[in-house]
Amino acid sequence: MTQAYHTYGDSHYFDNMIRYGQQHITQADIDAVVDVMKSVNLTQGPAIPRFEQAVLEHCGACHAIAVNSATSALHIACLALGLGPGDWLWTTPNTFVASANCALYCGARVDFVDINPRTYNLCSEALERKLLLAEKEGRLPKIVVPVHFSGQPCDMRAIHALAQRFGFKIIEDASHAIGGRYLNEPIGNCRYSNITVFSFHPVKIITTAEGGMAVTNSDELAIQLGLLRSHGITRDPALMTRLMDGSWYYQQVALGFNYRMTDIQAALGASQMTRLEHYVVRRHEIAQRYDRLLAELPLTLPWQHPDGYSAFHLYVIRLQLDKINRTHLQVFEALRARDILVNLHYIPVHTQPYYQQMGFKAGDFPKAERYYTETISIPMHPMLTDEQQNEVIAAIKEAMGL
Ligand SMILES: *Cc1c(COP(=O)(O)O)cnc(C)c1O
């Protein structure tokens, strides 16, 4: 299986580091990008709808809006759902800051729901308890953002049922999860959400260098997202408030942004999409090999909920610190010293200084905080060879003092 990836790319492409994640670029990707560069449209051309269509065909949603990052997609998703001053958005503390910052961009406030200690995803029981309390206090959230951490889907059926009961909207942050499945259906079909957001940063499952996408089944939301992506400007007479002055005419009907993806990026994305399933299969092979070869160590390995098929963006190990003679910091730094570029996902968002200044404090979300003190993201990407994986495993044993 690794063979296929070596046909195109040398795994020592950059240097001798073994990274926790990295892109895989083929000659077909390069050709697709060069074709756009030789064409008339570097941006706002036909590669954008082609890429959007490829993602829709994969995930089965009705509308896709490609943008320049998942952060932008989260921002316009919040605006399209009407988030504004006085509103609340809730998400998980175990995420990248962008999942929470999008609320602040809209002038809304953020709160968090602690994680499930087995999946590391937002805990649906904790969500229910917090909603009951918020209902009494009259501060129910307008939007909840479940994040499919490491590519493993959240408990979407339960979260969706709570949305019906308490009247909030759902944005799935599927930045880690394109190619994953929930109850045997692709993540991104929006069966249990209003909007799903993907990221195409190079460490994610497929890449456009920088890039993101929002998908939805709502015609209305798709129109809003399309407007917000590009200055709130439309050339569609149906969306205008009066007749066109002439063929040059356009109208600004909302306050949007320039969040457009370029055709160069979209061509790369469309080319990468042809290998999405391949990538996820390979990630599962790597995960299974880690599961087998790390099973005897004092580690908690990623538990997989039977409802989901993870995209395996990350493979996170948790150190059982009471069983080893090393600290979390020592193990982490020992791995980095051996050129194994491990990472840590995530520093709980509420412990960031910017959030502490808003009143959050250590101890607010103890499960996410405990998880943070034990976790390490070890190398996981389709270009990782068995030999490199063996090197990682040997280094982990040595770093743990075993
Ligand atoms: C990467 C990531 C983002 C942000 O993605 P960009 O495309 O870099 O803006 C948001 N949320 C999560 C969970 C991510 O991992």
The ligand as an SDF file (V2000), in Angstrom:
LIG
                    3D

 15 15  0  0  0  0  0  0  0  0999 V2000
   -7.5110   23.6160   10.9730 C   0  0  0  0  0  0  0  0  0  0  0  0
   -8.7350   23.8660   11.7480 C   0  0  0  0  0  0  0  0  0  0  0  0
   -9.4950   25.0280   11.6080 C   0  0  0  0  0  0  0  0  0  0  0  0
   -9.0470   26.1860   10.7790 C   0  0  0  0  0  0  0  0  0  0  0  0
   -8.7930   25.8290    9.4770 O   0  0  0  0  0  0  0  0  0  0  0  0
   -8.1290   26.9060    8.4740 P   0  0  0  0  0  0  0  0  0  0  0  0
   -8.4690   26.3250    7.1260 O   0  0  0  0  0  0  0  0  0  0  0  0
   -6.6620   26.8720    8.7670 O   0  0  0  0  0  0  0  0  0  0  0  0
   -8.7320   28.2100    8.7210 O   0  0  0  0  0  0  0  0  0  0  0  0
  -10.6690   25.1430   12.3090 C   0  0  0  0  0  0  0  0  0  0  0  0
  -11.0880   24.1760   13.1370 N   0  0  0  0  0  0  0  0  0  0  0  0
  -10.3700   23.0520   13.3210 C   0  0  0  0  0  0  0  0  0  0  0  0
  -10.8920   22.0050   14.2470 C   0  0  0  0  0  0  0  0  0  0  0  0
   -9.1700   22.8710   12.6500 C   0  0  0  0  0  0  0  0  0  0  0  0
   -8.4430   21.7740   12.8630 O   0  0  0  0  0  0  0  0  0  0  0  0
  1  2  1  0
  2  3  1  0
  2 14  2  0
  3  4  1  0
  3 10  2  0
  4  5  1  0
  5  6  1  0
  6  7  2  0
  6  8  1  0
  6  9  1  0
 10 11  1  0
 11 12  2  0
 12 13  1  0
 12 14  1  0
 14 15  1  0
M  END
$$$$
